[in-house]
């Protein structure tokens, strides 16, 4: 089967739309982090979840009573950076989709390369945001363990939820979109390329 320019561009468009949808779903849902607390009931543990924006009542009361520690200040900064990176990546995906559409209609190699690079930049922002959230969660767990003690934390099980998974899928699709646009550059008809450089 011969791979054509149109086929690659359509695939790139689909992966671009899917990457936006996955990231939007991840940002808008509250299942980034799952907590199962077995301290009160081992057979039916209390289950709670959190997203990018939620702050638990326990964290609020702790900060009000004792003030922010150095670790908590670092976590606050990390949370602010996460809250900027992921929505920024989502907005950039919209403009990336517009650029990709224009460059594919124009069949311009320069525009296609620019659009591909743009999507790869979006993927780096998404990767940075997700990686930073993982580090943020680890520090939050360490801070909670410091306050509660290891014996208490042994009965609390934590894991990442499906919202995190959607963010990872979005990252992979963004990379795939960029690579497909780069492949489309090689499939631009030679006559089209010759026409574009003829005036030069």
N, C-alpha and C positions, 0 to 999 in steps of 0.2 A: 504494500500500500504506500503510495507516494504522499508524503506530508506536504500540504500546500500552505501558502501564506495565510489564506483565509481561515483554514482549520486551526492553525496555531493561534491566530489573533482571537478567534472565538473562544478557544480554550482559555487563553489569557484573560479574556473578559469575564468568563464564568468564575475562574479562580479569584479574580479581583473582587467580584461581587460577593462571593462566599466568604472571603477573608474579612470584608467589611461587616457582613452579617454576623460572623462568629465573634468578632471583637466587640461589636455593639451589644450582642447578647451577653458576653462576658462582663462588660462594664456595667450593664444595667441589672444584673442579677446578683444575688447575695449568697452564692455558694462557692466562694473562693476557699473558705476554710471551715472544716467541720470539727466540732468538739463533742465528744461523748464522755459525760461525767458519770462514773459508776460509784461515787463515794456514798450516795444515799441509797441506791438501789442497783444491785449487781445484775439482776435479771432483766430490768427494764431501765437502762441508763438514760439520763437526761441528755437530749441531743439538741445542739444549737449550731447555728451557722452564721458566718459573717461575710461581708463583701468588702469592696474597696473603701466605702464611705462610712461604714458603721463603727461606732465606738461603744463598747459595753458600759453599762452602768457602773460595774466594778472598777473599770479603768478611770471613769470620771471621778468617782468618789475617792479613789486612791490619790489621784493627782491633786484634788482639792484639799485632802487632809494632810498630805506630806509634801506637796510641791513636787516639781519635776526633778528627777535625778538626771545625771548625765546621760545614762542609757535611754531614758524616756525622751530626753530632748533630741537625741540622735534619731529615735524612732519617729518623732514628730516631723523632723526634717525629711526623713525617708518617705513618710506617708505623703507629705506635700509634693515631693518629686514624682512619686507614683501617680498622684492625682493630676499631675500635669502631663507626664509622658504618654500615658495610655489614651486619654481623650485627644491629645495632640496628634497621635498616630492615627486615630479614627478620622479626625478632620482631614488630615493629609491624604488619607486613602480616597476621600471624595474627589479632591483635586487630582490625585493620581489617576483615577478612573477617567476624568475628563481629558487629561493629557494623553492617556493611552488611546482613547477613542479618536481624538483629533489626529494623533500621529499615525494610527492605523489607517484612517481614511485617507490621509495625505500620502501614505506609504513612503514617508521620509525616514531615512536611516538615522539621521541626526536626532529627530524627534523621538524615534523609537528607542534609541540608546538613552536619551534623556529620561523618558518615561520609565524604562527598566531600572535605571539608577535610582530614580525617585521611589519606586516600589521597594527596592532593596534598602533604601534609607528608612522607609517606613517600618520595614521588618526589624531593623536595628533598634528603632525606638520601642517597638513592641517587645522585643527580646529584653531590652534594658529594663522596661517597666515590670515585666513578669519576673525577671531575675531579682530585681530589687524587692519585689513583694515577697519572694521566697526568703530573702535575707531578713526582711522586716518581720515576717512570721516567726523565724527562728529566734530573733532577738526578743519578740514578745513572749515566746515560750520560755526563754531563759529568765526573763524578768518575772514571769508568773511563778516559775519554779523557785526562784530566789525568795519570793514572798510566802509561798505556801509550803515549801519543803519537798524533798524528793518522795517521801512516803505518800503524801497526799497526791502528788502529780503522777505517781505510779498507777493510780486509779482513773486518771484522765487520759483519754486517747484522742489524738489529733490527727487530721489528715487533710489533704487538699481536695477540694470539691470539683464538680464538673465545670464550674465557671472558669477555673484555672485551666482545665483541659481545653475549653473553647478558645482561650487566649493563645495556648500553644498551637492549636490547629490554625488559628488566624495567622500566626507567625509563619508557619510552614507554607500556607497558601500565598502569603505575600512574597516569600522567596520564590515560590513556583511561578507566580505571575511575572516577577522580574526576569526569571530565566526564560520563560516563554516569549517575552517581548524581545529578549536578546536573540533567541532563535529566529524570531520573525524578521530580525534585521538581515540574517543570512538568506532568508527566503524572499526578500523583496525582489521582484523581477528585474533582471539585469537591464532591460530596456528602460524601465522606470528610473533606475539609478543613473543610467547614462543621460537621460533627459534632464535629471535634476542637476547634474554637474556640467552639462553642455555649456551654459552661459559663462561658467567660470573658465 
